[in-house]
Amino acid sequence: MPITPRLSPTWSRRDWHRAALAAALAPWVTPGVRAQSAPPRWRVNPFSLGVASGQPQPGSVVLWTRLRIDEADAAHQASGASVVCELFADEALRQPLRQWRLSTDARRGHSLHVLADGLQPGRHYWFRFSSGSAVSPVGRTRTSPALNEAVRRLRLGLASCQHYEQGHFSAHRDMAAQDLDLVLFVGDYIYESSNKQYKIRAHEGGMPTTLDAYRARHAHYKSDPDLQACHAVHPWLMTWDDHEVVNDYANDLDKNFTDSVVFLQRRAAAYQAYFEHMPLRLGPDPQQPSQMRIHDRMAWGTLADLWTLDCRQHRDHQACPDLMRGGGRVVMGCDALADPARSMLGQAQEQWLTAGLTQSQRRWKLLAQSTLMASSGVQTPLGRSAFTDGWDGYPQARARLLQTVADARLSDVVMLGGDIHANVAAHLRVQAGDERSPVVASELVTTSVSTRGMSTKLMAQIQRENPDIRHARSDERGYTLIDIRPERLDAQFLTTPHPAQPEARLGLQGRWTVQQGVAGVLAGS
């Protein structure tokens, strides 16, 4: 039976979080309890989706797999499956540390989430799952350093936007070969949509709207060997954008203006499938399944604080909508953009982030969110344009966040984003585009893993009319390798021409640096 936490007035937030975590994971993880059914003999290996780990802390990490049960095995697995998860201290698997005996069934998509705790900070571990005659691939993970450790380095791969149909996942193959501490994925892990004009390989099935269809779409992506390899060797931190549900959704509204009750049922299905396929600590709220907390904060010793933000679930609807077709669009002269009450993150998340930022004592403050924060509008005969689905559609919320940075005199704040299918390095000012407003933060946006970008002509115009954007290219696919040390942050845009081919090798498009204590980006050597 799942644990139901009860909030006591004397509990701290940490107590509440631990109880909520126990409640979320209890149906999935039952260490020490042997399943009743006999060990199965599988006709087809059910671990074809691989293994993954994520959300590392100094003493814990989440281990993940999902059984994909073939029709040949479906009959004798209808009531569930027993699984063993093993954790090792060495790559040769000769030093076993922990073992969990688990059960899973169709209600949770045969997924498994193991909270491996009681671990040592800042070290690697190896793990695998088994069920009867079937054994998973071996995964490697690592815990984050102790909170007070004077860490000298953090290396992460920043990635987003991996449309299966529009290119191969060569970026993941490259990341799998890198010596990384983390993969940071900032949205559009799957795509619900298709476009035959750019298709070089095909989705299985049509557009998902139900839980089974979202499960199938995630499983199709997880079947990619390069994506599996990247999950198997690095722990991941994640947030989402829109395509994990549907393009351009905002809170409880999609672009078709579907009744909110109906749309939230679809969102609940998408969130459930997302959790079932990711190494996450918390899933959808059992009482309100269309809600799921994805925003979080992780420390990397004394070197960095890293926030993952949710720019979809809590935002206000896009301003000045087209009543015939919702979602984001380019507008001029939209008075609603000046409304200070409008928020990209929602009031509660804004307050949580403000408190965390102003209290952080770590050297670097990294804010991972799904899209471009720098202004990218251009001049038109009707005035300056604004794209309402991005931060330009929420300019007062952007100004509030950057004013917080300025008022608290925070140094070394770096925004990390994706979504726009382009590599961008930019300065950030409280008043976007106003050279009288000082630069208070830096921004790095990664291009897409595979999804096509905007035209080179439009990208050049955006950069020309927004001088705070120092680098902007949308013609190549890849990821960004970020190397953080106490004195500087270095970013390499590693790319291949579009569309990404199966055997593509990534090259260096550009290198950008943020110096400790100096807001803004500098061209690297």
Phi and psi in degrees as a GROMACS rama.xvg file:
@    title "Ramachandran Plot"
@    xaxis  label "Phi"
@    yaxis  label "Psi"
@TYPE xy
-60.9535  147.028  PRO-2
-78.1124  133.661  ILE-3
-108.505  109.02  THR-4
-70.8581  143.931  PRO-5
-117.871  129.642  ARG-6
-84.8105  119.064  LEU-7
-96.4868  145.449  SER-8
-59.4061  -21.3237  PRO-9
-92.7104  -3.60452  THR-10
-72.5023  144.866  TRP-11
-85.0468  169.717  SER-12
-60.6984  -35.5286  ARG-13
-64.3651  -40.9439  ARG-14
-59.3805  -44.371  ASP-15
-64.8279  -41.6638  TRP-16
-63.295  -42.7731  HIS-17
-62.5845  -40.9062  ARG-18
-67.2382  -40.7952  ALA-19
-63.6999  -38.526  ALA-20
-63.6897  -43.6292  LEU-21
-60.0418  -40.2115  ALA-22
-65.8269  -38.193  ALA-23
-70.6716  -36.8541  ALA-24
-93.1814  -15.2852  LEU-25
-55.7841  -41.7335  ALA-26
-68.4357  -19.3744  PRO-27
-95.3562  -34.3482  TRP-28
-123.684  121.52  VAL-29
-133.336  70.6416  THR-30
-61.0048  141.421  PRO-31
84.5875  -3.44149  GLY-32
-109.706  117.561  VAL-33
-81.0499  129.768  ARG-34
-62.823  151.8  ALA-35
-78.9657  -28.6978  GLN-36
-76.2678  154.661  SER-37
-69.2678  151.687  ALA-38
-57.1077  128.003  PRO-39
-78.7149  151.95  PRO-40
-106.366  116.541  ARG-41
-92.1413  137.256  TRP-42
-79.5955  -35.0408  ARG-43
-127.909  129.531  VAL-44
-57.8805  121.435  ASN-45
-80.3389  -3.91338  PRO-46
-95.4017  33.8898  PHE-47
-72.9506  -9.23158  SER-48
-94.1922  0.204021  LEU-49
81.566  -164.867  GLY-50
-132.617  163.322  VAL-51
-156.453  164.369  ALA-52
-142.439  159.897  SER-53
-169.64  175.965  GLY-54
47.5041  56.6835  GLN-55
-67.7316  144.049  PRO-56
-126.415  171.706  GLN-57
-57.4322  -30.7092  PRO-58
-120.545  10.9605  GLY-59
-159.106  163.966  SER-60
-158.238  152.384  VAL-61
-92.7552  129.62  VAL-62
-106.594  141.119  LEU-63
-137.29  147.258  TRP-64
-156.416  168.651  THR-65
-139.449  130.161  ARG-66
-76.038  128.807  LEU-67
-107.811  105.971  ARG-68
-93.7639  118.696  ILE-69
-70.721  157.37  ASP-70
-57.4626  -31.7263  GLU-71
-65.1858  -21.3914  ALA-72
-111.096  -1.12238  ASP-73
-63.4496  -38.4101  ALA-74
-63.3734  -48.0191  ALA-75
-85.5971  3.59505  HIS-76
-113.658  11.6962  GLN-77
-59.8996  -34.0002  ALA-78
-90.9037  0.50547  SER-79
125.21  172.201  GLY-80
-135.652  144.602  ALA-81
-96.4522  138.597  SER-82
-138.433  145.28  VAL-83
-113.884  133.583  VAL-84
-112.578  130.266  CYS-85
-120.575  140.197  GLU-86
-118.791  136.373  LEU-87
-128.116  155.309  PHE-88
-91.4018  -7.37832  ALA-89
-139.246  156.492  ASP-90
-67.0256  -29.706  GLU-91
-77.2948  -4.0939  ALA-92
61.9789  36.2411  LEU-93
-101.84  -6.3083  ARG-94
-122.519  78.1427  GLN-95
-67.3467  140.323  PRO-96
-114.734  -47.6361  LEU-97
-141.374  156.266  ARG-98
-143.754  136.652  GLN-99
-122.134  134.817  TRP-100
-105.028  124.227  ARG-101
-128.1  165.676  LEU-102
-139.091  149.589  SER-103
-148.33  160.789  THR-104
-151.901  -175.158  ASP-105
-65.4031  -24.1376  ALA-106
-61.6249  -29.1574  ARG-107
-113.493  26.304  ARG-108
63.5658  22.653  GLY-109
56.6983  30.1344  HIS-110
-88.928  159.847  SER-111
-138.38  130.501  LEU-112
-125.129  116.924  HIS-113
-111.253  121.191  VAL-114
-86.9649  98.0844  LEU-115
-83.4252  105.34  ALA-116
-116.576  -176.834  ASP-117
69.2066  25.869  GLY-118
-96.9483  168.461  LEU-119
-84.8304  143.302  GLN-120
-72.6522  148.219  PRO-121
64.6604  37.3094  GLY-122
-142.095  159.791  ARG-123
-85.3717  150.523  HIS-124
-137.799  161.558  TYR-125
-124.757  148.967  TRP-126
-149.681  159.712  PHE-127
-154.909  162.374  ARG-128
-117.6  153.228  PHE-129
-145.983  152.657  SER-130
-147.179  104.501  SER-131
58.9561  -120.203  GLY-132
-83.4898  -4.56133  SER-133
-104.484  140.291  ALA-134
-130.515  137.975  VAL-135
-79.3285  167.171  SER-136
-60.5071  160.806  PRO-137
-86.6048  133.786  VAL-138
-107.492  152.542  GLY-139
-117.491  137.563  ARG-140
-139.818  -178.834  THR-141
-155.482  152.267  ARG-142
-88.6053  160.204  THR-143
-78.7373  161.177  SER-144
-66.7687  163.706  PRO-145
-58.1126  146.976  ALA-146
-59.8518  -30.6034  LEU-147
-101.431  11.0693  ASN-148
-79.2835  133.426  GLU-149
-80.7432  76.0578  ALA-150
-70.3866  141.419  VAL-151
-99.6274  -8.26658  ARG-152
-161.057  145.764  ARG-153
-140.147  122.807  LEU-154
-116.378  124.786  ARG-155
-136.523  151.873  LEU-156
-102.346  121.997  GLY-157
-99.7723  123.933  LEU-158
-144.283  158.7  ALA-159
-166  167.032  SER-160
59.9455  79.45  CYS-161
-117.701  79.2741  GLN-162
-73.5711  115.31  HIS-163
-58.0773  -38.4423  TYR-164
-75.0369  -22.3749  GLU-165
-99.0067  3.12627  GLN-166
169.39  169.19  GLY-167
-92.5642  160.431  HIS-168
-92.1865  50.8616  PHE-169
-63.8529  -26.8366  SER-170
-60.8085  -38.2586  ALA-171
-69.8347  -36.236  HIS-172
-62.4849  -40.2511  ARG-173
-66.66  -43.108  ASP-174
-63.2814  -37.1183  MET-175
-61.6743  -28.7055  ALA-176
-87.7212  -8.36997  ALA-177
-85.4058  156.86  GLN-178
-88.9351  86.8515  ASP-179
-109.26  152.048  LEU-180
-87.3233  -32.6307  ASP-181
-151.506  152.937  LEU-182
-106.498  129.22  VAL-183
-112.156  109.368  LEU-184
-107.302  124.555  PHE-185
-114.838  30.1139  VAL-186
126.47  156.717  GLY-187
63.1477  54.9843  ASP-188
-68.5628  -40.601  TYR-189
-120.108  166.189  ILE-190
-121.451  133.128  TYR-191
-83.6897  -18.0997  GLU-192
-106.742  170.026  SER-193
-136.549  153.587  SER-194
-145.005  106.008  ASN-195
-62.9576  -20.4406  LYS-196
-65.1237  -29.6786  GLN-197
-115.265  15.9467  TYR-198
-81.7404  123.278  LYS-199
-117.258  -11.7521  ILE-200
-152.229  157.877  ARG-201
-108.205  143.175  ALA-202
-64.3767  156.022  HIS-203
-95.2333  124.773  GLU-204
84.6926  171.842  GLY-205
-88.9478  -164.537  GLY-206
-65.1241  127.498  MET-207
-76.4183  139.347  PRO-208
-134.983  -13.5293  THR-209
-113.209  166.759  THR-210
-60.0061  -46.2077  LEU-211
-61.563  -37.8563  ASP-212
-71.2512  -39.6238  ALA-213
-66.3422  -38.1586  TYR-214
-60.013  -43.6171  ARG-215
-64.9522  -38.727  ALA-216
-66.6292  -43.9419  ARG-217
-62.0248  -43.4375  HIS-218
-62.5136  -36.7268  ALA-219
-63.4262  -43.7794  HIS-220
-65.1572  -43.6836  TYR-221
-64.8922  -17.4029  LYS-222
-75.2906  -11.7762  SER-223
-67.3214  125.704  ASP-224
-66.6079  -33.5519  PRO-225
-69.3911  -39.682  ASP-226
-65.6715  -42.4642  LEU-227
-59.5941  -41.9349  GLN-228
-63.2842  -40.0647  ALA-229
-67.9338  -39.7154  CYS-230
-64.9035  -34.9096  HIS-231
-72.6017  -24.528  ALA-232
-110.357  -11.7164  VAL-233
-132.911  141.8  HIS-234
-71.2186  148.512  PRO-235
-115.892  145.457  TRP-236
-113.035  143.525  LEU-237
-142.901  149.356  MET-238
-137.56  177.368  THR-239
-121.061  169.936  TRP-240
-126.009  -134.254  ASP-241
-95.6841  -37.1237  ASP-242
-69.5387  -13.0289  HIS-243
-64.0352  -18.7473  GLU-244
-117.849  -73.5345  VAL-245
-162.503  149.712  VAL-246
-54.3061  130.011  ASN-247
64.7367  20.8143  ASP-248
-68.8864  149.5  TYR-249
-135.041  107.048  ALA-250
61.1568  -110.832  ASN-251
-105.704  19.9478  ASP-252
-127.813  132.329  LEU-253
-106.236  176.256  ASP-254
-72.4639  -12.5379  LYS-255
-93.0447  5.19718  ASN-256
56.3233  37.6681  PHE-257
-60.5415  144.008  THR-258
-50.0166  134.666  ASP-259
-61.1941  -34.6846  SER-260
-63.3467  -43.6026  VAL-261
-67.8723  -44.3433  VAL-262
-64.1564  -39.5705  PHE-263
-65.7799  -26.2819  LEU-264
-66.0658  -40.8495  GLN-265
-66.1333  -42.9524  ARG-266
-61.7259  -39.165  ARG-267
-61.4048  -41.8209  ALA-268
-63.3151  -43.3441  ALA-269
-65.9979  -42.0779  ALA-270
-65.1732  -40.0396  TYR-271
-62.7555  -45.7331  GLN-272
-65.3084  -37.0286  ALA-273
-60.1632  -49.4733  TYR-274
-60.5925  -42.1604  PHE-275
-62.2609  -19.7362  GLU-276
-112.248  7.04903  HIS-277
-126.138  150.328  MET-278
-81.3838  74.2881  PRO-279
-115.315  150.284  LEU-280
-79.6659  -36.017  ARG-281
-120.617  138.424  LEU-282
-106.745  -166.924  GLY-283
-57.4538  149.819  PRO-284
-64.2567  121.317  ASP-285
-58.1979  -30.4462  PRO-286
-82.8361  -27.6214  GLN-287
-136.625  81.555  GLN-288
-64.3054  -12.7068  PRO-289
-83.1149  1.69375  SER-290
-115.285  140.467  GLN-291
-155.97  128.195  MET-292
-79.5388  122.986  ARG-293
-115.781  -23.7043  ILE-294
-72.6552  143.455  HIS-295
-159.352  174.367  ASP-296
-139.595  135.462  ARG-297
-132.622  137.561  MET-298
-101.416  144.414  ALA-299
-118.372  84.5804  TRP-300
56.7314  -140.58  GLY-301
-93.5287  3.09525  THR-302
-79.4091  -42.1015  LEU-303
-153.866  146.764  ALA-304
-106.991  138.232  ASP-305
-129.647  119.361  LEU-306
-102.639  135.528  TRP-307
-105.664  124.876  THR-308
-109.076  154.901  LEU-309
-109.783  107.784  ASP-310
-99.4692  12.0322  CYS-311
-119.787  -49.5731  ARG-312
-68.388  -30.9302  GLN-313
-114.62  1.12203  HIS-314
-72.4466  157.913  ARG-315
-70.7868  155.256  ASP-316
-62.1356  154.944  HIS-317
-59.5524  142.322  GLN-318
-75.4069  153.356  ALA-319
47.1568  57.8879  CYS-320
-72.3011  156.088  PRO-321
-80.3016  120.167  ASP-322
-70.6337  -11.2857  LEU-323
-91.6819  -21.2555  MET-324
-155.659  115.816  ARG-325
-82.3689  -165.3  GLY-326
87.6931  -165.558  GLY-327
-79.1846  150.573  GLY-328
-157.279  166.417  ARG-329
-87.8138  126.949  VAL-330
-129.012  158.644  VAL-331
-130.976  142.389  MET-332
66.518  37.3108  GLY-333
-93.1815  104.269  CYS-334
-64.0424  -27.7609  ASP-335
-63.3179  -21.9876  ALA-336
-63.5411  -24.0077  LEU-337
-84.8253  -1.43359  ALA-338
-70.2693  115.891  ASP-339
-69.0394  -15.027  PRO-340
-79.1803  -14.9666  ALA-341
-73.7136  141.337  ARG-342
-137.765  141.413  SER-343
-83.932  -34.2462  MET-344
-99.818  -17.6774  LEU-345
86.7049  149.487  GLY-346
-59.5084  -44.3866  GLN-347
-64.5206  -43.2025  ALA-348
-68.972  -37.2129  GLN-349
-58.2374  -45.7879  GLU-350
-65.7675  -40.8196  GLN-351
-60.7672  -44.7296  TRP-352
-67.5442  -43.2826  LEU-353
-58.7895  -45.2043  THR-354
-61.981  -43.7883  ALA-355
-66.2072  -43.0587  GLY-356
-62.5359  -48.1024  LEU-357
-71.5065  -19.7864  THR-358
-97.3687  -10.385  GLN-359
-67.0567  135.142  SER-360
-110.422  4.92059  GLN-361
-84.3734  157.245  ARG-362
-60.2202  -55.9671  ARG-363
-104.016  139.589  TRP-364
-116.375  109.401  LYS-365
-108.384  123.582  LEU-366
-112.915  106.485  LEU-367
-94.6852  120.186  ALA-368
-146.054  177.035  GLN-369
-86.1469  -12.6186  SER-370
-144.666  -173.716  THR-371
-77.9957  130.562  LEU-372
-93.323  -35.6606  MET-373
-60.1324  147.724  ALA-374
-68.288  138.046  SER-375
-129.48  18.3286  SER-376
-71.1938  160.584  GLY-377
-129.732  158.717  VAL-378
-77.9766  136.659  GLN-379
-131.88  166.717  THR-380
-57.1111  -20.7266  PRO-381
-99.7966  5.86768  LEU-382
117.56  -176.408  GLY-383
-75.4245  138.074  ARG-384
-83.6853  157.605  SER-385
-144.319  132.522  ALA-386
-90.9898  117.023  PHE-387
-75.9015  -12.2203  THR-388
-87.3132  -15.0047  ASP-389
-101.149  -169.756  GLY-390
-64.1493  -24.6718  TRP-391
-62.7491  -22.109  ASP-392
-84.2742  -4.33396  GLY-393
-136.57  55.0136  TYR-394
-66.1468  -31.6186  PRO-395
-71.4644  -35.8297  GLN-396
-66.1679  -39.4725  ALA-397
-62.4207  -45.2731  ARG-398
-63.4421  -37.9202  ALA-399
-60.7026  -45.6684  ARG-400
-63.8082  -45.265  LEU-401
-73.3323  -27.9301  LEU-402
-68.1221  -35.6466  GLN-403
-58.8077  -44.0581  THR-404
-60.8959  -44.7555  VAL-405
-67.2375  -46.4148  ALA-406
-64.3937  -36.9087  ASP-407
-83.4038  -1.84039  ALA-408
52.9867  45.3741  ARG-409
-80.4098  131.837  LEU-410
-105.588  162.212  SER-411
63.4174  43.1065  ASP-412
-98.3186  124.464  VAL-413
-129.154  123.438  VAL-414
-87.5246  132.882  MET-415
-119.882  123.853  LEU-416
-141.819  -176.889  GLY-417
-149.923  -135.142  GLY-418
77.915  -43.0949  ASP-419
-89.9785  2.46952  ILE-420
60.1179  39.7855  HIS-421
-150.419  148.799  ALA-422
-84.8612  128.519  ASN-423
-136.679  137.138  VAL-424
-124.28  129.297  ALA-425
-149.234  154.515  ALA-426
-84.069  150.471  HIS-427
-123.412  128.292  LEU-428
-118.413  155.623  ARG-429
-59.3908  -45.8507  VAL-430
-102.074  101.722  GLN-431
-57.1328  132.48  ALA-432
79.0727  -3.25222  GLY-433
-98.6439  109.231  ASP-434
-67.0771  -14.5627  GLU-435
-76.9623  -17.9263  ARG-436
-87.699  124.994  SER-437
-67.2307  152.406  PRO-438
-71.8492  125.019  VAL-439
-117.007  -12.798  VAL-440
-155.437  171.574  ALA-441
-120.509  156.354  SER-442
-137.217  137.283  GLU-443
-129.94  124.208  LEU-444
-119.739  132.264  VAL-445
-92.0919  147.412  THR-446
-70.269  177.144  THR-447
-79.0103  153.626  SER-448
-63.3961  -41.4356  VAL-449
-146.69  -20.2179  SER-450
-72.4469  139.493  THR-451
-59.5644  152.128  ARG-452
-102.296  179.545  GLY-453
-75.4448  172.286  MET-454
-67.35  149.914  SER-455
-61.572  -36.915  THR-456
-63.0238  -45.906  LYS-457
-66.9229  -40.1434  LEU-458
-62.1316  -40.1602  MET-459
-65.6245  -38.7254  ALA-460
-64.9367  -42.9359  GLN-461
-59.6947  -45.0366  ILE-462
-67.0343  -40.3147  GLN-463
-62.0434  -37.6801  ARG-464
-94.4802  0.734815  GLU-465
-133.36  80.6308  ASN-466
-61.7498  -16.6936  PRO-467
-71.3455  -16.5983  ASP-468
-84.1988  107.354  ILE-469
-90.3903  -21.6147  ARG-470
-143.709  134.098  HIS-471
-156.698  113.448  ALA-472
-142.502  131.962  ARG-473
-119.919  11.3544  SER-474
-92.032  -6.8409  ASP-475
-128.116  158.27  GLU-476
-111.144  158.755  ARG-477
156.16  -140.775  GLY-478
-155.617  177.888  TYR-479
-120.009  126.16  THR-480
-93.9618  119.131  LEU-481
-116.024  125.942  ILE-482
-119.494  114.223  ASP-483
-112.4  126.19  ILE-484
-127.748  166.486  ARG-485
-55.4345  -35.2719  PRO-486
-93.0879  -14.4414  GLU-487
-166.35  159.65  ARG-488
-119.941  124.612  LEU-489
-112.303  136.12  ASP-490
-125.992  130.64  ALA-491
-114.635  123.262  GLN-492
-84.6487  106.807  PHE-493
-103.075  121.895  LEU-494
-143.811  167.015  THR-495
-141.381  151.588  THR-496
-59.8485  151.619  PRO-497
-82.0058  139.811  HIS-498
-81.1991  149.979  PRO-499
-65.7193  125.69  ALA-500
-93.5308  162.669  GLN-501
-57.5157  -38.2575  PRO-502
-108.038  22.9472  GLU-503
-61.7052  143.158  ALA-504
-111.872  134.863  ARG-505
-88.3405  140.6  LEU-506
-117.475  174.535  GLY-507
-88.5347  112.298  LEU-508
-80.1618  -38.5017  GLN-509
-172.093  159.231  GLY-510
-129.923  131.277  ARG-511
-132.75  149.606  TRP-512
-130.927  144.242  THR-513
-118.101  120.307  VAL-514
-83.6322  140.03  GLN-515
-56.6103  131.097  GLN-516
84.0444  -1.01123  GLY-517
-127.807  112.317  VAL-518
-72.196  140.814  ALA-519
112.081  161.88  GLY-520
-102.699  146.758  VAL-521
-124.67  139.814  LEU-522
-63.4023  130.365  ALA-523
-85.1577  163.47  GLY-524
